[in-house]
Amino acid sequence: MARMSTSELPAFPVPASPAAPGSQRLMSLDALRGFDMFCIIGADSLVYALHRMAQAGGHAGTGFSLTGFLAGQLEHADWVGFHFYDLIFALFVFMAGISIVFSLGRTIRQQGRAAALKRVCRRSLLLFLLALFFSPLIDMIGSYRPITAPALVVVGAMMMRGVAQIDWDNYAESLPAFLVIAGIPLTFSIADGLALGFIAYPAIKLLAGQGRDVKWLMYVMAVVLAAYFIMIRTHAGVA
């Protein structure tokens, strides 16, 4: 019986090894998601504040105003046409659809089409049932502080676990952390408390002679946040 050479053997598809393929994220989608979340969370407030500053400084005039145009684009159109603001949530839905395509494609390759369909149906049904139960419940008790306050206490207690990992003997590390811990309740704002720590951390590191330990992006963020509080929040009368 004649032997077949390896080049004459039929080629069969070799399944990929299931050993931890690793997470492969699409950077462009993550960046677009971050931009969209920025627009959803607070881009309109920032643009409105800039527009008010321009009007207060007498730069509005009667001609074209860039801040006025941007402020108008961050409001919903009444009925006819659309503004940029009307595209923000549509963009979020678009990204969700893109993510589903990549996620389901991987599931189909690894587990098969039936498993992917079962996963989609199970999660959709679970989310629908949870929404039926929690939506009226949240509307009913969400604004009742005696109920929401204990939940925030529990969340705060869980967040305090990281305090044990702070090097309290190194003041360049502990002082910014303390400013965040104290700043959040004193300013009644999580964002303002975190911003206080982001501003103080590179400044204290620089004064302590440890400025090389801080990435350049932290310095940029500190300058931007400090300028925001000084130039925008003070003019808006919020700080």
N, C-alpha and C positions, 0 to 999 in steps of 0.2 A: 504493500500500500504506500503510495507516494506521499511524502510529507508536503504540507502546504507551507509556504513561507509566510512570515508575519505580515507582509504587504498584501497577501491574497486573502487574509482573514476578513470576514465581514465586519463592518464597523457598527458597533452598538452604542447607543447613547449611554454615557456613564453618569449616573445621578450625582449631583453635587453632595459633598460631605455635609452632614447635618451638624458638624461640630462648630458651634458658635460662630456664625458668619460675621458677627459684629454689626453694629448699628451704622448704617450709611445714610447720613442726613443730607438733604439737598439744600446747600447753603443759600441759593437764590430764593428758595421758598421760605426759609427761615428769616432772611432779611426782609422780604416783602411782608411776611406776617408781623415782624416787629414794627415796620412802618405803619401798617394798618392798625395795629393795637395802639400805637402812639396817637394816630388820628382819632381813634375811638375814645381814648382815655382823656386827652387834654389838649390836643392841638388847637381846638377852637378857642379855649380859654386863653391860650398864649397869644393867638392872633388877635383876639378881641382886645387884650391888654395893650398890645402894640398899637392897635388902631386908636385906642383912647389916648395913648401917649402922644401919637401924632396929632390928634385933634387938639389936645391940651397945649401942645407946643406951637400951634398955629401953622402946622405944615400941611394941613388938609387942603386948604384953598378951594378953588372952584373947579380945577381941572381934574385930571386922572390921579387917583390915589391908589398906590399899590396895596397899602394895608387895608384900605376900604374894599378893594376888589377881592383880596384874600378873605376878609371877614364876610363878604357877601357869598363867596363860594363855600363857606363853612356853615351855611344855613340851608335848610331844606327849601326847595322850590315849592311854591304853593300848589299849582296844578299844571301849568304849562312848562315844558322844558325840564331841565334838571341842572343841578349844581354839582360841584365836586363832592360835597357832603353826601349826596344821594348815591355815590358810587362806593363809599367806604364799606358799608355792610354787604353790598353786592360783591365787593372784592373778597371779603371774608368768606362768603359762601363759595366763591370761585376757588379759593385756596383749599377749603374743605373738600371740594370735589377732586382737586388735583391730588391731595393727600390720600384720598380713598383709592384712587387709581393705583398709586404706587404700593399702598399697603395691601390691597387685595391681590395685586399681581404677585407679590412675594408670597402671600398665603396660598394662592393657587399653585404656584410652583413647588412649594414645600409640602402642602397637605392635600391638594386637589380642589376641584371646583365645588364639590358638594360640601366640603368642610368650610370653604369660604362663604358659601351661601348660608349655611347653618349659623356661622358666626355673625353675619350681618343681621339675620332675622332675630337671633337671640338678643343681640345688643339693642336693636331697634325696639323690640318688645319690652325689654327691661327699662330703657329710658322712657318709653311712653307710660308704663305703669308707675314709675317713680314720679313722673311729672303730674300724673293724675292725683297722686297722693300729696306730694309736697307743695305744688303750686298754690292751692287754696290755703294750705297751712302756713306757708311763708307769708302770704298776703295778710293773713289774720294776725300772726304773732311777730312778724318781722320788725314792726315798729314799736313793740312793747319791750322797753328797756330792761325791766326785771327778768325777762327771759333771755334776751340777747347778751346781757352783761356777763352772766356766768359762763356762757360759751366763750366769750372773749377772754375771760380769766383763765379758762382751761388752755386756750390757744397760747396765751402769754406764758403760762407755766411751762408748756412744751417748748416754747422758744427759748426759755431761760436755760435749757440744758447746755446750750453752747457757751454760756457764760463761764462754765468751769474750765473751758479750754483756752480762755484768754490768759495771756501772760501778764498778770497784774503787776509784776515787778518791773516790767518794761513800760514806762509811762508813754512812750511813743505809740504803743499798741493799746494800752488800757484806757487812756484819756479819750481817744475818739470813740471807743466802744461805749464808754460811760456816757458821752454826750448823746449818742444814739439812744441808749436806754432811757436817759432822763428827758431827752428832747421830744420823744414821741408823745408821752402823756402831757408834758408841759405845753406843747404847741397844739395839742388835740389833733395831730395829723401824723400818720405814719410816714408819708412822703417828706414832710418837713423835717422830721426827726432823722430820717435816713440822709437827707441832703446835708444836714448839719454835720453828720459824721463824715460824709464824702468830702466836705470842705475842710474839716479839721484834720483829717488823717494826713494828707500830703503836707499841709502846713506844719504840723507838729513834727512829722518825720524830717522835714527840711531843717527846722530849728534844732532838732536833736542830732544833726549831723548824719542822718540816715536817709538822706534824700535819694541816694542811688538805689535804695531798696524799693522805691515806688516807681511803677511803670509810668511812662509819659502820658498815657491815656487818663490816668487818675488826676494828673495836674490839669489837663484840659477840662475834665469834668468838673473839677473844683472851681476853676475860673468861670466856666459857663454857669454853674449853680450860683456862685457868688454874684455874678453880674445879673442873674435873673432876680435874686432877692433885692439887690440894691436898685436896679434900674426899672424893674417891672412891678414887683410886688409893692414897693414903697409908693410908686406913682399911682398904682391901682387902689391904694389904701387898704391892702389886705395884710401886709406884714405888721 
